[in-house]
Amino acid sequence: MGLFTISCNSQDNNVAVQKESVHQFVLTDLNGDTFNMSSLKGKKVMIVNTASKCGLTYQYEILEKMYNSYKSDNFVIVGFPANNFLWQEPGSNEEIAKFCLKNYGVTFPMMEKISVKGTDMHPLYKFLTNKQKNGYKDSSVKWNFQKYLINENGYLEKIISPRTKPDDPSVIEWIKT
């Protein structure tokens, strides 16, 4: 499963962080098919929560261009539609799939609609937002199109703000190194 423990000893506390890999997750895509994150071992991954009726929806176009430009460099984008912010992803999985293909030609993997915050938060996002699980840092999903950058071993390395474009130079540099 790709687990290891980091211990930090000091006079006041003994903190152990059990770092987990994203490769442990088995998901369902927009078509209802199984998508095993372990199939992404050896690839850098951008995980992004998406929405079809958001001011940032234009990022789909940038994401698709990036996917096509860098997929031969062991880079993949995995999209997660979510309706957590002002009901900006109201559609069904089928409607979302049609929207993404028709309007942006999306070919990168898109998972079924999930929740990225709250009491019904998907287990993957519990992993992404909890330092005790991801070994990197605690965070919260601020808005649609927040990006999580995962290294080739399945470990979280960076969190990118929703308003930062996916093709920001810092992200491109991360992909290339």
C-alpha positions in Angstrom: 0.0 0.0 0.0 3.0 2.3 0.1 3.0 3.3 3.8 5.9 4.5 5.9 6.1 6.2 9.3 7.9 9.5 10.1 8.6 10.0 13.8 9.5 13.4 15.2 10.8 13.2 18.8 11.2 16.2 21.0 11.0 16.8 24.8 7.4 17.7 24.6 5.9 15.3 22.1 6.3 12.2 20.0 4.4 12.7 16.7 4.1 9.9 14.2 2.8 10.6 10.7 1.8 7.6 8.7 2.2 8.7 5.1 -0.1 6.9 2.7 0.0 6.7 -1.1 -2.8 7.8 -3.4 -2.3 4.4 -5.2 -4.4 2.7 -2.6 -7.6 4.1 -3.9 -10.0 2.3 -6.3 -12.5 4.7 -7.8 -15.4 4.8 -10.3 -15.2 6.9 -13.4 -17.9 8.9 -15.1 -18.9 5.9 -17.2 -19.3 3.7 -14.1 -16.1 1.8 -14.7 -13.5 1.0 -12.1 -10.4 3.2 -12.1 -7.5 1.9 -9.9 -5.2 4.7 -8.9 -2.4 2.0 -8.6 -2.4 2.1 -12.5 -0.8 5.5 -12.2 2.4 4.2 -10.4 5.4 5.9 -12.0 3.4 8.9 -13.2 3.0 12.4 -11.9 -0.6 13.1 -11.2 -2.7 16.3 -10.9 -5.9 15.7 -9.1 -8.5 18.5 -9.6 -12.0 19.0 -8.4 -14.1 20.4 -11.3 -17.5 22.1 -11.9 -19.3 22.9 -15.1 -21.0 26.1 -14.1 -18.1 28.0 -12.4 -16.2 31.1 -13.3 -13.1 28.8 -13.4 -14.6 26.2 -15.8 -12.4 27.6 -18.6 -9.6 25.7 -16.8 -10.9 22.5 -18.5 -9.4 23.8 -21.8 -6.0 24.4 -20.2 -6.1 21.0 -18.4 -6.9 19.2 -21.7 -4.0 21.0 -23.5 -1.6 20.1 -20.6 -2.8 16.5 -20.6 -2.1 16.2 -24.3 1.2 18.0 -24.1 2.6 16.0 -21.2 0.9 12.6 -21.1 3.9 11.1 -23.0 6.1 12.4 -20.2 4.3 10.2 -17.6 1.9 12.9 -16.5 -1.9 12.5 -16.0 -4.7 14.6 -14.8 -7.6 13.1 -12.9 -10.8 15.2 -12.6 -13.3 14.9 -9.9 -16.6 16.7 -10.5 -18.1 18.1 -7.2 -21.1 20.1 -6.4 -19.8 21.6 -3.1 -19.5 25.2 -4.1 -22.7 27.2 -4.9 -24.3 24.2 -6.7 -22.0 24.7 -9.7 -21.9 21.1 -10.7 -25.6 20.1 -10.6 -25.5 17.5 -13.5 -25.5 13.7 -13.4 -22.4 11.8 -14.3 -23.7 11.3 -17.8 -24.5 15.1 -18.2 -21.0 16.0 -16.9 -19.3 13.6 -19.4 -21.3 15.1 -22.3 -20.5 18.6 -21.2 -16.8 18.0 -20.8 -16.5 16.3 -24.2 -18.7 18.7 -26.2 -17.3 21.9 -24.7 -13.7 21.1 -24.0 -12.9 17.8 -25.7 -11.8 16.3 -22.3 -9.9 13.1 -22.7 -8.2 12.9 -19.4 -9.7 10.6 -16.8 -12.8 12.0 -15.1 -14.2 10.2 -12.1 -17.8 10.1 -10.9 -19.2 13.1 -9.1 -18.1 13.2 -5.4 -18.1 15.5 -2.4 -14.7 17.2 -1.7 -15.7 18.6 1.7 -18.1 18.2 4.6 -19.5 15.1 6.3 -19.8 13.2 3.0 -16.3 13.9 1.9 -14.9 11.2 -0.4 -12.1 9.1 1.1 -9.6 10.3 -1.5 -10.2 13.9 -0.4 -9.9 12.9 3.3 -6.5 11.6 2.3 -5.6 14.8 0.3 -6.6 17.1 3.1 -5.3 15.3 6.2 -1.6 15.5 7.1 -1.9 12.3 9.2 -2.8 10.5 6.0 -0.9 12.3 3.3 2.3 13.1 5.3 2.5 16.6 3.7 0.0 19.0 5.2 -3.5 19.7 6.3 -5.6 21.6 3.9 -9.1 22.3 2.8 -10.6 22.5 -0.6 -11.2 26.2 -1.1 -13.1 26.2 -4.3 -13.6 24.4 -7.7 -10.4 23.6 -9.6 -8.1 23.2 -6.6 -5.1 21.1 -7.7 -3.2 18.4 -5.8 0.1 17.4 -7.3 1.1 13.8 -6.6 4.6 12.4 -7.4 5.5 9.2 -9.2 5.3 7.2 -5.9 1.8 8.4 -5.1 2.7 11.0 -2.5 1.2 14.5 -2.2 3.9 17.1 -3.0 2.0 20.4 -3.7 -1.4 22.0 -3.4 -2.2 24.6 -6.0 -4.9 27.3 -5.5 -8.1 27.1 -7.6 -7.3 30.6 -9.1 -3.8 29.6 -10.2 -4.0 28.3 -13.7 -3.1 24.7 -14.2 -0.3 25.7 -16.6 1.3 28.0 -14.2 5.2 28.0 -14.7 5.6 26.4 -11.2 3.4 23.5 -12.2 5.1 23.0 -15.6 8.5 23.0 -13.9 7.1 20.3 -11.4 6.0 18.2 -14.3 9.3 18.4 -16.1 11.6 17.7 -13.1 
